[in-house]
Amino acid sequence: MKTTNDVETCGSSSGLCKGGRGSLRKRWADKVRFTNDPHSCWEWTGAKQKKGYGQIGEDGKTLNAHRTAWGIAFGPVPAGMQVLHKCDNPSCVRWSHLFLGTPMDNMIDKIEKGRQLRGQQMAQSKLTEADVRQIRQRAAGGEFHGSIAADMNVCRQNVDKIVRRKSWAHVS
């Protein structure tokens, strides 16, 4: 495995990003805006997905630039693993800003960093936070969940989950 010093000197005497003229490493390096500041991202300047993740072509396939970065620095991404960003910048390909994780690690990271949509932020949501507070208040007053559900145009199970804080737990 390469050391952090080797990784962070891409393009210098380490040779990590050198290769034949058309090599994946060389084409990848040609699309990166490098910086010497260890806290700054290496920005992908090539093609990007709608969500900002860099893309690079190889053998008729489209690869994610950050996964390619990991492969250049550390070798293949193990099966079932994802390459996650410490910096939360999808177009960052700096190796020290990347780490491996499972899909569950990715979900936890997203929630901890506040990037997971919840409640009324979700397009399919029928309720607002004010509705949720009203549901809990009505249920605390003894009103039947079925009656509340009918008024709010949701199913009784949704009201049950809201009252037990199994859904909309972020609403106080």
C-alpha positions as CSV (number, residue, x, y, z in Angstrom):
1,M,0.0,0.0,0.0
2,K,1.2,3.5,-0.8
3,T,1.9,5.9,2.0
4,T,0.0,9.2,2.5
5,N,3.1,11.1,1.4
6,D,3.2,9.1,-1.9
7,V,-0.5,9.6,-2.3
8,E,-0.4,13.3,-1.8
9,T,2.4,13.9,-4.3
10,C,0.5,12.8,-7.4
11,G,2.2,14.2,-10.5
12,S,5.6,14.7,-8.8
13,S,8.6,12.3,-8.6
14,S,6.4,9.6,-7.1
15,G,5.1,8.6,-10.5
16,L,1.7,7.7,-9.2
17,C,-0.1,9.6,-11.9
18,K,2.4,8.9,-14.7
19,G,1.9,6.3,-17.3
20,G,1.6,5.9,-21.1
21,R,0.1,8.7,-23.0
22,G,-3.4,7.2,-23.1
23,S,-3.2,5.4,-19.7
24,L,-6.1,5.7,-17.3
25,R,-3.8,7.3,-14.7
26,K,-2.6,9.9,-17.1
27,R,-6.1,10.7,-18.5
28,W,-7.4,10.9,-14.9
29,A,-4.6,13.2,-13.8
30,D,-5.2,15.5,-16.8
31,K,-8.8,16.1,-15.5
32,V,-7.8,17.0,-11.9
33,R,-7.1,20.5,-10.5
34,F,-4.4,19.7,-7.9
35,T,-3.6,21.8,-4.9
36,N,-0.7,21.6,-2.4
37,D,-3.0,22.6,0.5
38,P,-3.7,19.3,2.3
39,H,-7.2,20.5,3.3
40,S,-8.3,21.5,-0.1
41,C,-10.1,19.2,-2.5
42,W,-8.6,18.0,-5.8
43,E,-11.4,19.1,-8.1
44,W,-12.5,16.9,-11.0
45,T,-12.6,19.1,-14.1
46,G,-13.9,16.5,-16.6
47,A,-17.4,15.2,-17.2
48,K,-19.7,14.9,-14.2
49,Q,-23.0,13.3,-13.3
50,K,-26.0,15.5,-12.4
51,K,-25.1,15.1,-8.7
52,G,-21.5,16.3,-9.3
53,Y,-19.6,13.0,-9.3
54,G,-16.8,12.9,-11.9
55,Q,-16.8,10.4,-14.7
56,I,-14.1,9.0,-16.9
57,G,-14.3,6.5,-19.7
58,E,-12.3,3.3,-19.9
59,D,-12.8,0.3,-22.3
60,G,-16.2,1.5,-23.3
61,K,-17.4,1.9,-19.7
62,T,-18.0,5.0,-17.6
63,L,-16.2,4.9,-14.3
64,N,-16.6,7.2,-11.3
65,A,-13.6,9.5,-11.0
66,H,-13.4,9.2,-7.2
67,R,-13.5,5.3,-7.4
68,T,-10.8,5.6,-10.1
69,A,-8.7,7.8,-7.7
70,W,-9.0,5.2,-5.0
71,G,-7.9,2.5,-7.5
72,I,-4.9,4.5,-8.6
73,A,-3.8,5.1,-5.0
74,F,-4.7,1.9,-3.2
75,G,-5.8,-0.7,-5.7
76,P,-9.2,-2.1,-6.5
77,V,-12.2,-1.2,-4.4
78,P,-13.2,-4.5,-2.6
79,A,-16.5,-6.0,-3.6
80,G,-19.4,-4.6,-1.8
81,M,-17.5,-1.5,-0.6
82,Q,-18.1,2.1,-1.6
83,V,-15.7,5.0,-1.8
84,L,-17.0,7.8,0.4
85,H,-16.0,11.4,0.8
86,K,-14.9,12.9,4.1
87,C,-15.2,16.4,2.5
88,D,-18.8,15.8,1.2
89,N,-17.7,17.2,-2.2
90,P,-18.8,14.8,-4.9
91,S,-16.3,16.2,-7.4
92,C,-13.3,15.7,-5.1
93,V,-10.8,13.0,-6.0
94,R,-8.2,13.7,-3.4
95,W,-7.1,10.4,-1.9
96,S,-6.8,11.7,1.6
97,H,-10.4,12.9,1.4
98,L,-11.7,9.4,0.5
99,F,-12.4,6.4,2.6
100,L,-14.0,3.0,2.1
101,G,-17.3,2.0,3.6
102,T,-20.3,-0.3,3.3
103,P,-23.6,1.0,1.9
104,M,-24.7,1.2,5.6
105,D,-21.6,3.3,6.4
106,N,-22.6,5.6,3.5
107,M,-26.2,6.0,4.9
108,I,-24.9,6.7,8.4
109,D,-22.4,9.2,7.1
110,K,-25.2,10.9,5.1
111,I,-27.5,11.1,8.1
112,E,-24.8,12.4,10.5
113,K,-23.8,15.1,8.0
114,G,-27.5,16.2,7.5
115,R,-27.7,15.2,3.9
116,Q,-30.6,12.7,4.3
117,L,-33.9,14.2,3.3
118,R,-36.6,13.6,5.9
119,G,-40.1,14.7,6.7
120,Q,-41.6,17.4,4.6
121,Q,-38.3,17.8,2.6
122,M,-39.3,14.6,0.8
123,A,-41.4,15.2,-2.4
124,Q,-43.9,12.4,-1.6
125,S,-44.6,13.7,2.0
126,K,-48.3,14.4,2.6
127,L,-47.7,16.0,6.0
128,T,-45.8,19.0,7.3
129,E,-44.1,19.2,10.7
130,A,-47.0,21.3,11.9
131,D,-49.4,18.4,10.9
132,V,-47.2,15.9,12.9
133,R,-47.3,18.1,16.0
134,Q,-51.1,18.3,15.6
135,I,-51.4,14.5,15.3
136,R,-49.3,14.0,18.4
137,Q,-51.3,16.6,20.3
138,R,-54.7,15.1,19.3
139,A,-53.5,11.6,20.1
140,A,-52.3,12.7,23.5
141,G,-55.7,14.2,24.1
142,G,-57.2,10.7,23.7
143,E,-58.5,11.0,20.1
144,F,-58.6,7.7,18.1
145,H,-55.8,7.2,15.6
146,G,-58.2,6.2,12.9
147,S,-60.2,9.4,13.3
148,I,-57.0,11.5,13.1
149,A,-55.8,9.6,10.1
150,A,-59.1,10.2,8.3
151,D,-58.9,13.9,8.9
152,M,-55.2,14.1,7.8
153,N,-55.8,11.9,4.7
154,V,-53.2,9.3,5.8
155,C,-53.5,5.7,7.0
156,R,-53.9,4.8,10.7
157,Q,-50.5,3.0,10.7
158,N,-48.9,6.3,9.8
159,V,-50.5,8.0,12.7
160,D,-49.4,5.1,15.0
161,K,-45.8,5.5,13.9
162,I,-45.9,9.2,14.3
163,V,-47.3,9.0,17.8
164,R,-44.7,6.3,18.8
165,R,-41.9,8.4,17.1
166,K,-41.1,5.6,14.7
167,S,-41.4,8.1,11.9
168,W,-41.0,11.9,12.0
169,A,-38.8,11.4,15.1
170,H,-36.9,14.6,14.4
171,V,-40.0,16.7,15.0
172,S,-40.4,17.7,18.7
